[in-house]
Amino acid sequence: MPARVSPFARVISLVPFALLLFGLQLNDITASAAETPEPPLPMQIPVLVIKYFPVSGELIDQKATGDWGAPLAETRKKTDQLTEAVIAALQEGSRYHGYKDPAAQPSLAYKVLDTFEFLEPLPTVPRTGNDAPMTDYNRIMQRVNIRKWVEEQGVKEVWIWGYHGGVVGLWESNMAGPQGDISNSNRDPRDLPVLNKTYTVYHYNYQRGASEAVEDHMHQLEAVLNWVDGRDRTLPPLWNKLLFWGKFVGSNASHKIVRPGCGWAHYPPNAEQDYDWGNKRYVETDIEDWRPDGTGKKQRMNCDRWHGDSLTWFVYWMQNLPGAANGLSDDGKPLSNWWIFIGDFDNAMKSKTGLVRKQNPQR
C-alpha cells in the first residue's frame, strides 16, 4: 500500500522562509550592430501548466510513477503550491541585486494562463539502449493544441508536473521554435512541434520540491547564455575567456570553479564538487560586485551567505546576473539585460541582441 505521509510540508514554506532568511523581498560576444532599446519591464511570461496524475482509487499509482503514491488531493495541492513557489523564486531572482536594492524591478513576470490535468500516466516512446521509455512530448503538446496557446495566446513556457522514479525519461528543459532547440536536453529538433514562435517546456517531478524545479530554469538560463555567448562555437580550451562562462561564472571546460566569480547552478564560488551548496570553505569572490574586467570588490564568503540552501543560492545567483539598468560594460561596451533571452527570446534573436551591445553580429 502506498504511503499516506505528507512529504511536502517543508516545501510549502521553503521559498518565503529561505528568502526571508536571506534578506530578500518577494513583492555581447554576439550583439547588434545598432543598439536596440531594452524591452519594457517586467517582460511577461505566459505559462501553460500540464499535470499528469496516474491514479489508483484516491491515490497516485506508485506502480506508474515509481516513487510517489500519495493521495491525489495531496498531490494536487502540492503541485499548486509548488507552482506558486517557483513563480515567486523566478520573479524574485530577476531583480538585479534585489537582495540589497529594495527598489530593484523584476525583469520577468509569470502568469499561468490555464492548467490541464490528466488522470493517467505520461505518454512515452521507446528509447534505444535504455530500459526506461522517454516522455512523448509531441503527444502531450498535440493533446493540448500547443499551436493555439503559443501562436495565438502568447504562451512562452509550458510547465509539466509529472514524475521520474526511474520509470520514464524526461528533459528538465526543452525548446522549439524558429531558433531551434537551445536547452538542457539532447536538442532533438523532432521531439516537440516546431511553431513560428519559440516556447520552452520544463518537466518537473512532483516527488521533489521547489528547489529542483527552479534548478531546471537555472540550467536553461545557462544553456541559453552559453549559446548566445558562443560557447557552442568555441574550443573548450578557450571557454575560460568567454564573457559568461569564463568571466561571470569563473569556470572552464572542467565546469569547476577555477576563479571564484559568480559560479553556476551546481557550483557556488567556493564549491569543490557538484551540488556543493553547503560548503563552509571561504573564498574571495566578486559575486556581489561582478564586473567583466575583474575589478569588482571581492569579499570573503562561504555557504553562510545563502544559508547552505540550494533554493536560496539559486535566487541569489540569479539576482547577480546582469539585469535591468546594470550599468556594466565590457571593454567600453554596455552589457544588455541578460533576462531578455528568457523574457523575449525571439525578438532578442531578431534584433541580434547579445550579452554585450554595440558589436558586429557574428551569429
Order of alpha helices (4+ residues) and beta strands (2+ residues): alpha-beta-beta-beta-alpha-alpha-beta-beta-beta-alpha-beta-beta-beta-alpha-beta-beta-alpha-beta-beta-alpha-alpha
